[in-house]
Amino acid sequence: MAAAKVAVTLDERLLREVDRWVADGDYPNRSKAIQDAIVRLRDARLRQHSLLAELAKLDPAEERALAEEVFEAETPWPTS
């Protein structure tokens, strides 16, 4: 995939953190560190969106009934 240069403004604290990642050898340069951070953020948001879509499919009444069924089947908590 072709790459394009862009200008990004970061606060000094965040830039020091990116530079530390590069100095520690986690990334070869600032560009790769920032690219990786963006990809990770995008992937996390996609996973979150997928999870929310799946949760929206659940029937609350059915889930409550299943939870109560499991709760009733559990061994009572010892009192002494």
mmCIF file of the N, C-alpha and C atoms, coordinates in Angstrom:
data_MODEL
# 
_entry.id   MODEL 
# 
loop_
_atom_site.group_PDB 
_atom_site.id 
_atom_site.type_symbol 
_atom_site.label_atom_id 
_atom_site.label_alt_id 
_atom_site.label_comp_id 
_atom_site.label_asym_id 
_atom_site.label_entity_id 
_atom_site.label_seq_id 
_atom_site.pdbx_PDB_ins_code 
_atom_site.Cartn_x 
_atom_site.Cartn_y 
_atom_site.Cartn_z 
_atom_site.occupancy 
_atom_site.B_iso_or_equiv 
_atom_site.pdbx_formal_charge 
_atom_site.auth_seq_id 
_atom_site.auth_comp_id 
_atom_site.auth_asym_id 
_atom_site.auth_atom_id 
_atom_site.pdbx_PDB_model_num 
ATOM 1   N N  . MET A 1 1  ? 0.846   -1.171  0.000  1.00 0.00 ? 1  MET A N  1 
ATOM 2   C CA . MET A 1 1  ? 0.000   0.000   0.000  1.00 0.00 ? 1  MET A CA 1 
ATOM 3   C C  . MET A 1 1  ? 0.897   1.240   0.000  1.00 0.00 ? 1  MET A C  1 
ATOM 4   N N  . ALA A 1 2  ? 0.497   2.235   -0.754 1.00 0.00 ? 2  ALA A N  1 
ATOM 5   C CA . ALA A 1 2  ? 1.262   3.472   -0.820 1.00 0.00 ? 2  ALA A CA 1 
ATOM 6   C C  . ALA A 1 2  ? 1.125   4.239   0.486  1.00 0.00 ? 2  ALA A C  1 
ATOM 7   N N  . ALA A 1 3  ? 2.176   4.911   0.851  1.00 0.00 ? 3  ALA A N  1 
ATOM 8   C CA . ALA A 1 3  ? 2.170   5.712   2.079  1.00 0.00 ? 3  ALA A CA 1 
ATOM 9   C C  . ALA A 1 3  ? 2.162   7.191   1.711  1.00 0.00 ? 3  ALA A C  1 
ATOM 10  N N  . ALA A 1 4  ? 1.582   7.993   2.591  1.00 0.00 ? 4  ALA A N  1 
ATOM 11  C CA . ALA A 1 4  ? 1.552   9.438   2.397  1.00 0.00 ? 4  ALA A CA 1 
ATOM 12  C C  . ALA A 1 4  ? 2.056   10.102  3.658  1.00 0.00 ? 4  ALA A C  1 
ATOM 13  N N  . LYS A 1 5  ? 2.760   11.190  3.495  1.00 0.00 ? 5  LYS A N  1 
ATOM 14  C CA . LYS A 1 5  ? 3.246   11.939  4.648  1.00 0.00 ? 5  LYS A CA 1 
ATOM 15  C C  . LYS A 1 5  ? 2.151   12.883  5.131  1.00 0.00 ? 5  LYS A C  1 
ATOM 16  N N  . VAL A 1 6  ? 2.030   12.960  6.455  1.00 0.00 ? 6  VAL A N  1 
ATOM 17  C CA . VAL A 1 6  ? 1.086   13.896  7.067  1.00 0.00 ? 6  VAL A CA 1 
ATOM 18  C C  . VAL A 1 6  ? 1.787   14.566  8.243  1.00 0.00 ? 6  VAL A C  1 
ATOM 19  N N  . ALA A 1 7  ? 1.339   15.749  8.567  1.00 0.00 ? 7  ALA A N  1 
ATOM 20  C CA . ALA A 1 7  ? 1.866   16.440  9.739  1.00 0.00 ? 7  ALA A CA 1 
ATOM 21  C C  . ALA A 1 7  ? 0.936   16.147  10.910 1.00 0.00 ? 7  ALA A C  1 
ATOM 22  N N  . VAL A 1 8  ? 1.515   15.776  12.038 1.00 0.00 ? 8  VAL A N  1 
ATOM 23  C CA . VAL A 1 8  ? 0.738   15.470  13.235 1.00 0.00 ? 8  VAL A CA 1 
ATOM 24  C C  . VAL A 1 8  ? 1.290   16.308  14.372 1.00 0.00 ? 8  VAL A C  1 
ATOM 25  N N  . THR A 1 9  ? 0.412   16.923  15.126 1.00 0.00 ? 9  THR A N  1 
ATOM 26  C CA . THR A 1 9  ? 0.829   17.703  16.286 1.00 0.00 ? 9  THR A CA 1 
ATOM 27  C C  . THR A 1 9  ? 0.509   16.906  17.539 1.00 0.00 ? 9  THR A C  1 
ATOM 28  N N  . LEU A 1 10 ? 1.530   16.693  18.367 1.00 0.00 ? 10 LEU A N  1 
ATOM 29  C CA . LEU A 1 10 ? 1.367   15.963  19.622 1.00 0.00 ? 10 LEU A CA 1 
ATOM 30  C C  . LEU A 1 10 ? 1.804   16.841  20.770 1.00 0.00 ? 10 LEU A C  1 
ATOM 31  N N  . ASP A 1 11 ? 1.159   16.658  21.925 1.00 0.00 ? 11 ASP A N  1 
ATOM 32  C CA . ASP A 1 11 ? 1.657   17.402  23.078 1.00 0.00 ? 11 ASP A CA 1 
ATOM 33  C C  . ASP A 1 11 ? 3.013   16.814  23.478 1.00 0.00 ? 11 ASP A C  1 
ATOM 34  N N  . GLU A 1 12 ? 3.799   17.609  24.186 1.00 0.00 ? 12 GLU A N  1 
ATOM 35  C CA . GLU A 1 12 ? 5.186   17.221  24.491 1.00 0.00 ? 12 GLU A CA 1 
ATOM 36  C C  . GLU A 1 12 ? 5.276   15.931  25.280 1.00 0.00 ? 12 GLU A C  1 
ATOM 37  N N  . ARG A 1 13 ? 4.364   15.718  26.217 1.00 0.00 ? 13 ARG A N  1 
ATOM 38  C CA . ARG A 1 13 ? 4.398   14.498  27.025 1.00 0.00 ? 13 ARG A CA 1 
ATOM 39  C C  . ARG A 1 13 ? 4.208   13.256  26.164 1.00 0.00 ? 13 ARG A C  1 
ATOM 40  N N  . LEU A 1 14 ? 3.234   13.314  25.255 1.00 0.00 ? 14 LEU A N  1 
ATOM 41  C CA . LEU A 1 14 ? 2.980   12.186  24.375 1.00 0.00 ? 14 LEU A CA 1 
ATOM 42  C C  . LEU A 1 14 ? 4.158   11.958  23.423 1.00 0.00 ? 14 LEU A C  1 
ATOM 43  N N  . LEU A 1 15 ? 4.737   13.022  22.918 1.00 0.00 ? 15 LEU A N  1 
ATOM 44  C CA . LEU A 1 15 ? 5.896   12.887  22.039 1.00 0.00 ? 15 LEU A CA 1 
ATOM 45  C C  . LEU A 1 15 ? 7.070   12.249  22.778 1.00 0.00 ? 15 LEU A C  1 
ATOM 46  N N  . ARG A 1 16 ? 7.285   12.623  24.038 1.00 0.00 ? 16 ARG A N  1 
ATOM 47  C CA . ARG A 1 16 ? 8.359   11.992  24.827 1.00 0.00 ? 16 ARG A CA 1 
ATOM 48  C C  . ARG A 1 16 ? 8.095   10.498  24.988 1.00 0.00 ? 16 ARG A C  1 
ATOM 49  N N  . GLU A 1 17 ? 6.823   10.135  25.165 1.00 0.00 ? 17 GLU A N  1 
ATOM 50  C CA . GLU A 1 17 ? 6.491   8.724   25.295 1.00 0.00 ? 17 GLU A CA 1 
ATOM 51  C C  . GLU A 1 17 ? 6.776   7.977   23.991 1.00 0.00 ? 17 GLU A C  1 
ATOM 52  N N  . VAL A 1 18 ? 6.394   8.556   22.872 1.00 0.00 ? 18 VAL A N  1 
ATOM 53  C CA . VAL A 1 18 ? 6.685   7.942   21.571 1.00 0.00 ? 18 VAL A CA 1 
ATOM 54  C C  . VAL A 1 18 ? 8.196   7.811   21.393 1.00 0.00 ? 18 VAL A C  1 
ATOM 55  N N  . ASP A 1 19 ? 8.927   8.856   21.727 1.00 0.00 ? 19 ASP A N  1 
ATOM 56  C CA . ASP A 1 19 ? 10.391  8.800   21.614 1.00 0.00 ? 19 ASP A CA 1 
ATOM 57  C C  . ASP A 1 19 ? 10.988  7.734   22.530 1.00 0.00 ? 19 ASP A C  1 
ATOM 58  N N  . ARG A 1 20 ? 10.390  7.517   23.681 1.00 0.00 ? 20 ARG A N  1 
ATOM 59  C CA . ARG A 1 20 ? 10.868  6.474   24.592 1.00 0.00 ? 20 ARG A CA 1 
ATOM 60  C C  . ARG A 1 20 ? 10.655  5.093   23.972 1.00 0.00 ? 20 ARG A C  1 
ATOM 61  N N  . TRP A 1 21 ? 9.507   4.899   23.305 1.00 0.00 ? 21 TRP A N  1 
ATOM 62  C CA . TRP A 1 21 ? 9.258   3.623   22.625 1.00 0.00 ? 21 TRP A CA 1 
ATOM 63  C C  . TRP A 1 21 ? 10.342  3.362   21.580 1.00 0.00 ? 21 TRP A C  1 
ATOM 64  N N  . VAL A 1 22 ? 10.707  4.414   20.857 1.00 0.00 ? 22 VAL A N  1 
ATOM 65  C CA . VAL A 1 22 ? 11.741  4.277   19.822 1.00 0.00 ? 22 VAL A CA 1 
ATOM 66  C C  . VAL A 1 22 ? 13.098  4.014   20.478 1.00 0.00 ? 22 VAL A C  1 
ATOM 67  N N  . ALA A 1 23 ? 13.426  4.765   21.523 1.00 0.00 ? 23 ALA A N  1 
ATOM 68  C CA . ALA A 1 23 ? 14.708  4.581   22.221 1.00 0.00 ? 23 ALA A CA 1 
ATOM 69  C C  . ALA A 1 23 ? 14.818  3.194   22.842 1.00 0.00 ? 23 ALA A C  1 
ATOM 70  N N  . ASP A 1 24 ? 13.694  2.659   23.336 1.00 0.00 ? 24 ASP A N  1 
ATOM 71  C CA . ASP A 1 24 ? 13.687  1.327   23.945 1.00 0.00 ? 24 ASP A CA 1 
ATOM 72  C C  . ASP A 1 24 ? 13.737  0.213   22.910 1.00 0.00 ? 24 ASP A C  1 
ATOM 73  N N  . GLY A 1 25 ? 13.639  0.585   21.637 1.00 0.00 ? 25 GLY A N  1 
ATOM 74  C CA . GLY A 1 25 ? 13.697  -0.412  20.575 1.00 0.00 ? 25 GLY A CA 1 
ATOM 75  C C  . GLY A 1 25 ? 12.359  -1.058  20.263 1.00 0.00 ? 25 GLY A C  1 
ATOM 76  N N  . ASP A 1 26 ? 11.270  -0.521  20.833 1.00 0.00 ? 26 ASP A N  1 
ATOM 77  C CA . ASP A 1 26 ? 9.944   -1.069  20.542 1.00 0.00 ? 26 ASP A CA 1 
ATOM 78  C C  . ASP A 1 26 ? 9.535   -0.782  19.097 1.00 0.00 ? 26 ASP A C  1 
ATOM 79  N N  . TYR A 1 27 ? 10.001  0.344   18.576 1.00 0.00 ? 27 TYR A N  1 
ATOM 80  C CA . TYR A 1 27 ? 9.707   0.751   17.204 1.00 0.00 ? 27 TYR A CA 1 
ATOM 81  C C  . TYR A 1 27 ? 10.971  1.324   16.584 1.00 0.00 ? 27 TYR A C  1 
ATOM 82  N N  . PRO A 1 28 ? 11.107  1.199   15.252 1.00 0.00 ? 28 PRO A N  1 
ATOM 83  C CA . PRO A 1 28 ? 12.312  1.728   14.604 1.00 0.00 ? 28 PRO A CA 1 
ATOM 84  C C  . PRO A 1 28 ? 12.308  3.251   14.493 1.00 0.00 ? 28 PRO A C  1 
ATOM 85  N N  . ASN A 1 29 ? 11.103  3.863   14.506 1.00 0.00 ? 29 ASN A N  1 
ATOM 86  C CA . ASN A 1 29 ? 11.015  5.319   14.380 1.00 0.00 ? 29 ASN A CA 1 
ATOM 87  C C  . ASN A 1 29 ? 9.636   5.807   14.840 1.00 0.00 ? 29 ASN A C  1 
ATOM 88  N N  . ARG A 1 30 ? 9.498   7.108   14.934 1.00 0.00 ? 30 ARG A N  1 
ATOM 89  C CA . ARG A 1 30 ? 8.234   7.708   15.381 1.00 0.00 ? 30 ARG A CA 1 
ATOM 90  C C  . ARG A 1 30 ? 7.075   7.317   14.470 1.00 0.00 ? 30 ARG A C  1 
ATOM 91  N N  . SER A 1 31 ? 7.328   7.333   13.179 1.00 0.00 ? 31 SER A N  1 
ATOM 92  C CA . SER A 1 31 ? 6.278   7.048   12.221 1.00 0.00 ? 31 SER A CA 1 
ATOM 93  C C  . SER A 1 31 ? 5.663   5.672   12.452 1.00 0.00 ? 31 SER A C  1 
ATOM 94  N N  . LYS A 1 32 ? 6.514   4.663   12.622 1.00 0.00 ? 32 LYS A N  1 
ATOM 95  C CA . LYS A 1 32 ? 6.009   3.300   12.848 1.00 0.00 ? 32 LYS A CA 1 
ATOM 96  C C  . LYS A 1 32 ? 5.259   3.215   14.175 1.00 0.00 ? 32 LYS A C  1 
ATOM 97  N N  . ALA A 1 33 ? 5.720   3.923   15.196 1.00 0.00 ? 33 ALA A N  1 
ATOM 98  C CA . ALA A 1 33 ? 5.056   3.907   16.493 1.00 0.00 ? 33 ALA A CA 1 
ATOM 99  C C  . ALA A 1 33 ? 3.650   4.497   16.385 1.00 0.00 ? 33 ALA A C  1 
ATOM 100 N N  . ILE A 1 34 ? 3.529   5.607   15.697 1.00 0.00 ? 34 ILE A N  1 
ATOM 101 C CA . ILE A 1 34 ? 2.238   6.264   15.556 1.00 0.00 ? 34 ILE A CA 1 
ATOM 102 C C  . ILE A 1 34 ? 1.313   5.436   14.664 1.00 0.00 ? 34 ILE A C  1 
ATOM 103 N N  . GLN A 1 35 ? 1.860   4.857   13.591 1.00 0.00 ? 35 GLN A N  1 
ATOM 104 C CA . GLN A 1 35 ? 1.056   3.978   12.733 1.00 0.00 ? 35 GLN A CA 1 
ATOM 105 C C  . GLN A 1 35 ? 0.480   2.822   13.545 1.00 0.00 ? 35 GLN A C  1 
ATOM 106 N N  . ASP A 1 36 ? 1.325   2.194   14.358 1.00 0.00 ? 36 ASP A N  1 
ATOM 107 C CA . ASP A 1 36 ? 0.881   1.062   15.160 1.00 0.00 ? 36 ASP A CA 1 
ATOM 108 C C  . ASP A 1 36 ? -0.205  1.485   16.150 1.00 0.00 ? 36 ASP A C  1 
ATOM 109 N N  . ALA A 1 37 ? -0.029  2.637   16.769 1.00 0.00 ? 37 ALA A N  1 
ATOM 110 C CA . ALA A 1 37 ? -1.031  3.122   17.725 1.00 0.00 ? 37 ALA A CA 1 
ATOM 111 C C  . ALA A 1 37 ? -2.376  3.344   17.036 1.00 0.00 ? 37 ALA A C  1 
ATOM 112 N N  . ILE A 1 38 ? -2.358  3.889   15.840 1.00 0.00 ? 38 ILE A N  1 
ATOM 113 C CA . ILE A 1 38 ? -3.604  4.132   15.107 1.00 0.00 ? 38 ILE A CA 1 
ATOM 114 C C  . ILE A 1 38 ? -4.262  2.813   14.719 1.00 0.00 ? 38 ILE A C  1 
ATOM 115 N N  . VAL A 1 39 ? -3.474  1.866   14.239 1.00 0.00 ? 39 VAL A N  1 
ATOM 116 C CA . VAL A 1 39 ? -4.025  0.558   13.857 1.00 0.00 ? 39 VAL A CA 1 
ATOM 117 C C  . VAL A 1 39 ? -4.628  -0.143  15.069 1.00 0.00 ? 39 VAL A C  1 
ATOM 118 N N  . ARG A 1 40 ? -3.925  -0.096  16.209 1.00 0.00 ? 40 ARG A N  1 
ATOM 119 C CA . ARG A 1 40 ? -4.455  -0.728  17.421 1.00 0.00 ? 40 ARG A CA 1 
ATOM 120 C C  . ARG A 1 40 ? -5.759  -0.074  17.867 1.00 0.00 ? 40 ARG A C  1 
ATOM 121 N N  . LEU A 1 41 ? -5.834  1.240   17.795 1.00 0.00 ? 41 LEU A N  1 
ATOM 122 C CA . LEU A 1 41 ? -7.062  1.954   18.158 1.00 0.00 ? 41 LEU A CA 1 
ATOM 123 C C  . LEU A 1 41 ? -8.200  1.575   17.220 1.00 0.00 ? 41 LEU A C  1 
ATOM 124 N N  . ARG A 1 42 ? -7.915  1.546   15.923 1.00 0.00 ? 42 ARG A N  1 
ATOM 125 C CA . ARG A 1 42 ? -8.935  1.168   14.949 1.00 0.00 ? 42 ARG A CA 1 
ATOM 126 C C  . ARG A 1 42 ? -9.446  -0.251  15.219 1.00 0.00 ? 42 ARG A C  1 
ATOM 127 N N  . ASP A 1 43 ? -8.515  -1.188  15.444 1.00 0.00 ? 43 ASP A N  1 
ATOM 128 C CA . ASP A 1 43 ? -8.906  -2.575  15.694 1.00 0.00 ? 43 ASP A CA 1 
ATOM 129 C C  . ASP A 1 43 ? -9.726  -2.709  16.977 1.00 0.00 ? 43 ASP A C  1 
ATOM 130 N N  . ALA A 1 44 ? -9.348  -1.977  18.013 1.00 0.00 ? 44 ALA A N  1 
ATOM 131 C CA . ALA A 1 44 ? -10.097 -2.019  19.272 1.00 0.00 ? 44 ALA A CA 1 
ATOM 132 C C  . ALA A 1 44 ? -11.515 -1.493  19.068 1.00 0.00 ? 44 ALA A C  1 
ATOM 133 N N  . ARG A 1 45 ? -11.653 -0.428  18.301 1.00 0.00 ? 45 ARG A N  1 
ATOM 134 C CA . ARG A 1 45 ? -12.985 0.119   18.043 1.00 0.00 ? 45 ARG A CA 1 
ATOM 135 C C  . ARG A 1 45 ? -13.825 -0.837  17.203 1.00 0.00 ? 45 ARG A C  1 
ATOM 136 N N  . LEU A 1 46 ? -13.213 -1.509  16.252 1.00 0.00 ? 46 LEU A N  1 
ATOM 137 C CA . LEU A 1 46 ? -13.953 -2.495  15.451 1.00 0.00 ? 46 LEU A CA 1 
ATOM 138 C C  . LEU A 1 46 ? -14.430 -3.650  16.318 1.00 0.00 ? 46 LEU A C  1 
ATOM 139 N N  . ARG A 1 47 ? -13.552 -4.131  17.229 1.00 0.00 ? 47 ARG A N  1 
ATOM 140 C CA . ARG A 1 47 ? -13.952 -5.206  18.135 1.00 0.00 ? 47 ARG A CA 1 
ATOM 141 C C  . ARG A 1 47 ? -15.089 -4.753  19.037 1.00 0.00 ? 47 ARG A C  1 
ATOM 142 N N  . GLN A 1 48 ? -14.980 -3.529  19.550 1.00 0.00 ? 48 GLN A N  1 
ATOM 143 C CA . GLN A 1 48 ? -16.024 -3.000  20.422 1.00 0.00 ? 48 GLN A CA 1 
ATOM 144 C C  . GLN A 1 48 ? -17.349 -2.889  19.660 1.00 0.00 ? 48 GLN A C  1 
ATOM 145 N N  . HIS A 1 49 ? -17.290 -2.417  18.428 1.00 0.00 ? 49 HIS A N  1 
ATOM 146 C CA . HIS A 1 49 ? -18.496 -2.283  17.620 1.00 0.00 ? 49 HIS A CA 1 
ATOM 147 C C  . HIS A 1 49 ? -19.124 -3.655  17.377 1.00 0.00 ? 49 HIS A C  1 
ATOM 148 N N  . SER A 1 50 ? -18.294 -4.658  17.083 1.00 0.00 ? 50 SER A N  1 
ATOM 149 C CA . SER A 1 50 ? -18.802 -6.020  16.865 1.00 0.00 ? 50 SER A CA 1 
ATOM 150 C C  . SER A 1 50 ? -19.452 -6.561  18.126 1.00 0.00 ? 50 SER A C  1 
ATOM 151 N N  . LEU A 1 51 ? -18.811 -6.344  19.264 1.00 0.00 ? 51 LEU A N  1 
ATOM 152 C CA . LEU A 1 51 ? -19.364 -6.818  20.530 1.00 0.00 ? 51 LEU A CA 1 
ATOM 153 C C  . LEU A 1 51 ? -20.702 -6.143  20.819 1.00 0.00 ? 51 LEU A C  1 
ATOM 154 N N  . LEU A 1 52 ? -20.762 -4.844  20.619 1.00 0.00 ? 52 LEU A N  1 
ATOM 155 C CA . LEU A 1 52 ? -22.020 -4.132  20.858 1.00 0.00 ? 52 LEU A CA 1 
ATOM 156 C C  . LEU A 1 52 ? -23.120 -4.621  19.926 1.00 0.00 ? 52 LEU A C  1 
ATOM 157 N N  . ALA A 1 53 ? -22.775 -4.913  18.683 1.00 0.00 ? 53 ALA A N  1 
ATOM 158 C CA . ALA A 1 53 ? -23.765 -5.429  17.740 1.00 0.00 ? 53 ALA A CA 1 
ATOM 159 C C  . ALA A 1 53 ? -24.286 -6.793  18.202 1.00 0.00 ? 53 ALA A C  1 
ATOM 160 N N  . GLU A 1 54 ? -23.384 -7.641  18.694 1.00 0.00 ? 54 GLU A N  1 
ATOM 161 C CA . GLU A 1 54 ? -23.802 -8.958  19.180 1.00 0.00 ? 54 GLU A CA 1 
ATOM 162 C C  . GLU A 1 54 ? -24.647 -8.832  20.450 1.00 0.00 ? 54 GLU A C  1 
ATOM 163 N N  . LEU A 1 55 ? -24.260 -7.929  21.346 1.00 0.00 ? 55 LEU A N  1 
ATOM 164 C CA . LEU A 1 55 ? -25.036 -7.729  22.571 1.00 0.00 ? 55 LEU A CA 1 
ATOM 165 C C  . LEU A 1 55 ? -26.434 -7.216  22.269 1.00 0.00 ? 55 LEU A C  1 
ATOM 166 N N  . ALA A 1 56 ? -26.563 -6.404  21.234 1.00 0.00 ? 56 ALA A N  1 
ATOM 167 C CA . ALA A 1 56 ? -27.869 -5.865  20.870 1.00 0.00 ? 56 ALA A CA 1 
ATOM 168 C C  . ALA A 1 56 ? -28.824 -6.969  20.417 1.00 0.00 ? 56 ALA A C  1 
ATOM 169 N N  . LYS A 1 57 ? -28.277 -8.086  19.973 1.00 0.00 ? 57 LYS A N  1 
ATOM 170 C CA . LYS A 1 57 ? -29.106 -9.211  19.511 1.00 0.00 ? 57 LYS A CA 1 
ATOM 171 C C  . LYS A 1 57 ? -29.688 -10.027 20.669 1.00 0.00 ? 57 LYS A C  1 
ATOM 172 N N  . LEU A 1 58 ? -29.142 -9.861  21.865 1.00 0.00 ? 58 LEU A N  1 
ATOM 173 C CA . LEU A 1 58 ? -29.590 -10.659 23.003 1.00 0.00 ? 58 LEU A CA 1 
ATOM 174 C C  . LEU A 1 58 ? -30.962 -10.222 23.486 1.00 0.00 ? 58 LEU A C  1 
ATOM 175 N N  . ASP A 1 59 ? -31.733 -11.194 23.959 1.00 0.00 ? 59 ASP A N  1 
ATOM 176 C CA . ASP A 1 59 ? -33.049 -10.933 24.542 1.00 0.00 ? 59 ASP A CA 1 
ATOM 177 C C  . ASP A 1 59 ? -32.867 -10.807 26.053 1.00 0.00 ? 59 ASP A C  1 
ATOM 178 N N  . PRO A 1 60 ? -33.076 -9.619  26.624 1.00 0.00 ? 60 PRO A N  1 
ATOM 179 C CA . PRO A 1 60 ? -32.857 -9.428  28.061 1.00 0.00 ? 60 PRO A CA 1 
ATOM 180 C C  . PRO A 1 60 ? -33.631 -10.408 28.938 1.00 0.00 ? 60 PRO A C  1 
ATOM 181 N N  . ALA A 1 61 ? -34.874 -10.704 28.580 1.00 0.00 ? 61 ALA A N  1 
ATOM 182 C CA . ALA A 1 61 ? -35.683 -11.627 29.392 1.00 0.00 ? 61 ALA A CA 1 
ATOM 183 C C  . ALA A 1 61 ? -35.085 -13.031 29.362 1.00 0.00 ? 61 ALA A C  1 
ATOM 184 N N  . GLU A 1 62 ? -34.640 -13.460 28.202 1.00 0.00 ? 62 GLU A N  1 
ATOM 185 C CA . GLU A 1 62 ? -34.023 -14.784 28.087 1.00 0.00 ? 62 GLU A CA 1 
ATOM 186 C C  . GLU A 1 62 ? -32.715 -14.857 28.866 1.00 0.00 ? 62 GLU A C  1 
ATOM 187 N N  . GLU A 1 63 ? -31.916 -13.814 28.783 1.00 0.00 ? 63 GLU A N  1 
ATOM 188 C CA . GLU A 1 63 ? -30.640 -13.786 29.518 1.00 0.00 ? 63 GLU A CA 1 
ATOM 189 C C  . GLU A 1 63 ? -30.875 -13.804 31.027 1.00 0.00 ? 63 GLU A C  1 
ATOM 190 N N  . ARG A 1 64 ? -31.889 -13.074 31.491 1.00 0.00 ? 64 ARG A N  1 
ATOM 191 C CA . ARG A 1 64 ? -32.215 -13.053 32.918 1.00 0.00 ? 64 ARG A CA 1 
ATOM 192 C C  . ARG A 1 64 ? -32.663 -14.446 33.376 1.00 0.00 ? 64 ARG A C  1 
ATOM 193 N N  . ALA A 1 65 ? -33.487 -15.106 32.570 1.00 0.00 ? 65 ALA A N  1 
ATOM 194 C CA . ALA A 1 65 ? -33.960 -16.451 32.914 1.00 0.00 ? 65 ALA A CA 1 
ATOM 195 C C  . ALA A 1 65 ? -32.784 -17.421 32.995 1.00 0.00 ? 65 ALA A C  1 
ATOM 196 N N  . LEU A 1 66 ? -31.855 -17.332 32.061 1.00 0.00 ? 66 LEU A N  1 
ATOM 197 C CA . LEU A 1 66 ? -30.680 -18.207 32.095 1.00 0.00 ? 66 LEU A CA 1 
ATOM 198 C C  . LEU A 1 66 ? -29.837 -17.940 33.338 1.00 0.00 ? 66 LEU A C  1 
ATOM 199 N N  . ALA A 1 67 ? -29.653 -16.671 33.677 1.00 0.00 ? 67 ALA A N  1 
ATOM 200 C CA . ALA A 1 67 ? -28.852 -16.318 34.850 1.00 0.00 ? 67 ALA A CA 1 
ATOM 201 C C  . ALA A 1 67 ? -29.516 -16.828 36.124 1.00 0.00 ? 67 ALA A C  1 
ATOM 202 N N  . GLU A 1 68 ? -30.812 -16.680 36.217 1.00 0.00 ? 68 GLU A N  1 
ATOM 203 C CA . GLU A 1 68 ? -31.525 -17.151 37.411 1.00 0.00 ? 68 GLU A CA 1 
ATOM 204 C C  . GLU A 1 68 ? -31.476 -18.672 37.514 1.00 0.00 ? 68 GLU A C  1 
ATOM 205 N N  . GLU A 1 69 ? -31.530 -19.354 36.367 1.00 0.00 ? 69 GLU A N  1 
ATOM 206 C CA . GLU A 1 69 ? -31.453 -20.809 36.363 1.00 0.00 ? 69 GLU A CA 1 
ATOM 207 C C  . GLU A 1 69 ? -30.102 -21.279 36.897 1.00 0.00 ? 69 GLU A C  1 
ATOM 208 N N  . VAL A 1 70 ? -29.042 -20.641 36.463 1.00 0.00 ? 70 VAL A N  1 
ATOM 209 C CA . VAL A 1 70 ? -27.690 -20.995 36.937 1.00 0.00 ? 70 VAL A CA 1 
ATOM 210 C C  . VAL A 1 70 ? -27.556 -20.655 38.412 1.00 0.00 ? 70 VAL A C  1 
ATOM 211 N N  . PHE A 1 71 ? -28.074 -19.502 38.828 1.00 0.00 ? 71 PHE A N  1 
ATOM 212 C CA . PHE A 1 71 ? -27.977 -19.068 40.220 1.00 0.00 ? 71 PHE A CA 1 
ATOM 213 C C  . PHE A 1 71 ? -28.681 -20.058 41.146 1.00 0.00 ? 71 PHE A C  1 
ATOM 214 N N  . GLU A 1 72 ? -29.836 -20.530 40.747 1.00 0.00 ? 72 GLU A N  1 
ATOM 215 C CA . GLU A 1 72 ? -30.597 -21.467 41.571 1.00 0.00 ? 72 GLU A CA 1 
ATOM 216 C C  . GLU A 1 72 ? -29.899 -22.821 41.673 1.00 0.00 ? 72 GLU A C  1 
ATOM 217 N N  . ALA A 1 73 ? -29.134 -23.204 40.676 1.00 0.00 ? 73 ALA A N  1 
ATOM 218 C CA . ALA A 1 73 ? -28.466 -24.492 40.667 1.00 0.00 ? 73 ALA A CA 1 
ATOM 219 C C  . ALA A 1 73 ? -27.167 -24.501 41.485 1.00 0.00 ? 73 ALA A C  1 
ATOM 220 N N  . GLU A 1 74 ? -26.671 -23.337 41.871 1.00 0.00 ? 74 GLU A N  1 
ATOM 221 C CA . GLU A 1 74 ? -25.416 -23.251 42.599 1.00 0.00 ? 74 GLU A CA 1 
ATOM 222 C C  . GLU A 1 74 ? -25.584 -23.755 44.032 1.00 0.00 ? 74 GLU A C  1 
ATOM 223 N N  . THR A 1 75 ? -24.489 -24.243 44.572 1.00 0.00 ? 75 THR A N  1 
ATOM 224 C CA . THR A 1 75 ? -24.463 -24.697 45.967 1.00 0.00 ? 75 THR A CA 1 
ATOM 225 C C  . THR A 1 75 ? -24.532 -23.473 46.880 1.00 0.00 ? 75 THR A C  1 
ATOM 226 N N  . PRO A 1 76 ? -25.339 -23.506 47.901 1.00 0.00 ? 76 PRO A N  1 
ATOM 227 C CA . PRO A 1 76 ? -25.422 -22.345 48.804 1.00 0.00 ? 76 PRO A CA 1 
ATOM 228 C C  . PRO A 1 76 ? -24.067 -22.030 49.432 1.00 0.00 ? 76 PRO A C  1 
ATOM 229 N N  . TRP A 1 77 ? -23.858 -20.780 49.730 1.00 0.00 ? 77 TRP A N  1 
ATOM 230 C CA . TRP A 1 77 ? -22.626 -20.309 50.358 1.00 0.00 ? 77 TRP A CA 1 
ATOM 231 C C  . TRP A 1 77 ? -22.595 -20.786 51.804 1.00 0.00 ? 77 TRP A C  1 
ATOM 232 N N  . PRO A 1 78 ? -21.468 -21.369 52.242 1.00 0.00 ? 78 PRO A N  1 
ATOM 233 C CA . PRO A 1 78 ? -21.414 -21.838 53.642 1.00 0.00 ? 78 PRO A CA 1 
ATOM 234 C C  . PRO A 1 78 ? -21.544 -20.666 54.618 1.00 0.00 ? 78 PRO A C  1 
ATOM 235 N N  . THR A 1 79 ? -22.298 -20.898 55.693 1.00 0.00 ? 79 THR A N  1 
ATOM 236 C CA . THR A 1 79 ? -22.527 -19.834 56.684 1.00 0.00 ? 79 THR A CA 1 
ATOM 237 C C  . THR A 1 79 ? -21.551 -19.889 57.847 1.00 0.00 ? 79 THR A C  1 
ATOM 238 N N  . SER A 1 80 ? -20.843 -20.984 58.019 1.00 0.00 ? 80 SER A N  1 
ATOM 239 C CA . SER A 1 80 ? -19.901 -21.010 59.137 1.00 0.00 ? 80 SER A CA 1 
ATOM 240 C C  . SER A 1 80 ? -18.569 -21.570 58.733 1.00 0.00 ? 80 SER A C  1 
# 
